[in-house]
Amino acid sequence: MLRLYTKLSLLIVLILVAFQSQCWAVGSSGFENATYSARSIAQSNAVVARPDEPDAVVFNPAGLPDLPGVQLSVGGAAINTLTHFQSKGTGRREKSSAQLAFVPNFFLTANPGEILDDRVGFGLGMTAPFGLQNRYNSTDVFSRYTGHRNALKMVAITLAGGLKLSDKLSIGGAAVDYVTFKYDQISNFPNSNVLAGIIGPNNAPDGVARLDSDGYGLGWTLGALYKPSEKHRIGFYYRSRATVEIDGEVRIEGLNPLLFSPVLGNLFPTGPDFKTQATSDLPLPPNITVGYAYVPSDKWAIEFDVGYTMWNVFKDQDFAFEITNVVLQNLGRVPRDYDNTWSFHLGGHYKINDKLDLMAGTLYYTAASPKEHVDNVLVDSHRMGWSLGLRWNITENMSLDTAYLGLFHFSRNIQNSEVFAKTGLNIDGRYTSYTNDFIVNFTYRFDHIPFFEKQQSISNS
């Protein structure tokens, strides 16, 4: 039976990796992804103090010792985000292209049971905790030079463990491998603005700039769970900073002939197309979350979480080039100067009967990006959402969770002078976005681990 579990788990992991080509971040703030599981979304991510499901692997590994036997959960989200822009100067309205993206998740937990005194639990998870994907028309004012196709696609593989120190206190931790398999962008190359200071006003047609890169980074998490009494639980979660080392290639197609001619000192060694290796560091922010859960009975519970994310580690989005010049150095520097953010989550569940469990919640995130650095790539603003979910207990061992999250991105007037200085194009105006997030998870719970049960029988005999 254990061999069957292993083969099934490997198959699911391979399927999820294949699906990750459609990854999209719904975002909590910045480019963080708030979609982990149907249960967590249904409660608006208020789950740190009651980590009694397989998603405890990523939310609070201190809850793993409380999960009996083997539990396998697999699911996916369908996410749609639409962004509207209205120019401050002209009043022109533009919007992103409508897309439906799929974000999968996978969790596997195991409790050795009595052989380790029911005090230890292990878990494996795969999620997409950070990322973004959006698309605009290449002729749009607000996306022409900042990126009309943008993608940061990442999968995080989490290996976690938890230890019950006493009946009231448990601790846990995890190692996290952030695999960024796609960090790409396509934008117009501003030939006319690059030459404006040299040959004066001109109508040189745009070229096309393409970034194609990937990378990986390592991080870790810590968790704690305290149960002062049967009805009260307090949870703590910490995620470390991680740095993803990005490596790839930049290609510029359709350069103005002056840029690769002796007239301007051969700024670009080749033309009309040019390419060079590019590297960068992408910092992922630390997070501290504290949660409280009131659990008066098995019938219902209510939870409240407060999170603090240290986005100030994301100072810029700079790239270094193997072959460089003043033009590339200028365009390759994208300041971000993010601020630290707060998040507030309120959620709970109510057991309708033995088959159905109703879940709901609401949340609020503060924005990370200052208005002078907002653009269409990272349309960041204060966000407020509400969620609703339902659990169907198919059998004692099988359950199906479904949830919906509606996320309002508050309208924001931005003033980004940096883009104007580089490209000659004004992207100042009002940005408004809304996100729909539908997610489903299937969970199967095995009563025991056959290997450990066999070893226990041998030791007892």
C-alpha positions, 0 to 999 in steps of 0.5 A: 500500500505504501508503494501505491501512495508513493507512486500516486504522490509522484504522479500528482507532483508531475501533473502539477509541475506541468500545470504551472505553465498557467500560474498566476498570482492573485496577490496579497500585496506586491506580487505575493500569491494568496491562493494556497488551498480551498479551505484557506481561501474560504476563510480568507486565509484566517488559518494560522491558529487552527492548522488542522488540515494538510495546508498546515504545511505552508501556514503553520507546520506546528499543527502537523502532529495533530493530523492523524495517519496520512492525508493527501490533498490536491487542488487548483484555482481558476483566477481572473484579474482585470485592470483598468487604466484612465490617463490623467492627461488625456482621459484615455481608457485602456484595460488588460486582456481578459485571461483565466489562469490556473494555480494548483496546490498539493499537500501530503502529511504523515503522522508515525503515530504511537511509534513516536508517541503521537508527537511528530508529524511531517509534510510535503507541499507544493504551492505558487506563493509568489508570481504574476502574469498579465497581458496588454495591447502593445499599443497601450500607453500605460504598458507599451514601454513598461511591459505588455506581456509580463510573467513571474511563474514560481513554484515553492516546494516545502518540506515541513515537520512538527513536534508536540512538546506538550498537550498545550504547545507544539512547534514546527518548521520547514525548508522551502525551495523557490523554483522560478521557472519563468521570469519573462517580459516583452515591451516596446523598445523606445528608439525615439526617446533613446535618440531624442537627446542626440538627434532631437525630435524624431519618429523612429519606430519602436523596437521590441525588448524581450527578457527570458530568464529563470532562477531559484532560491532557498528559505525557511519557516517557523511555526508555533501553536499554543492551546491554553484551553480547549476552546482557545488557540493561538498560532504563530508563523514566520517566513524567512527572507529568500533571494531568488537568483535570476539568470537569463537573456535579453534580446532587443529586436529592431534597433534604430541603425544609429545605435549600432553604427560608428556615428554613435560609437557602436553603442550596440555591437550588433543590429538590428537585433542584439542580445546579452546575458542578464542577471538579477536578484529577486528578494522575497519578503519575510512575514510574521503572522499571529492568529487566534481561534475560538473553538467552542465546539466541533460545530463552529469556530471563528479565527482572526489573523494579523500579518506583517510583511517586510516588503522593504527588502524589495528596493529595485528590480535591477538587471546587470548585463554581460554586454552593457552601455548607458542605454541598457544601464538606464533601462535596466534599472527599475526602482520599487522601494516597497513599503512594509505591509499589514494584513487582517483576516477574519474567517470561520466555519459552521457545521451544517450537518455531518456532510456539509460545512460552511466557511466564510471570511473577509480580509484587508491588505495594505499596499506595498508599492508607493504611488511613484513606482506603480505601473501596469506590471505590478498594479499594487493598491490597498485590497479588500475581499470577501470569501465563501466556501463549502466542504462536502464530506463525501465519506469519513475519509474523503472531502471536497472543498470549494471556495470563492474569493472576490478581491477589490483593488482600491482605485489608485492615482499614480505619478510615475516620473521615472517611466516618463524620464526613460521613455518620454511616455506619461503613464500617470492616471487612475488604476483599478483592478478586480480579481475573481478566484475560484478554487477546489481541493480534494482531500483523502485521509488514510487511517495509518501508515502501513510501514510504521504500523508493521514496525510497531507490531514487530517491536511490541512482539 
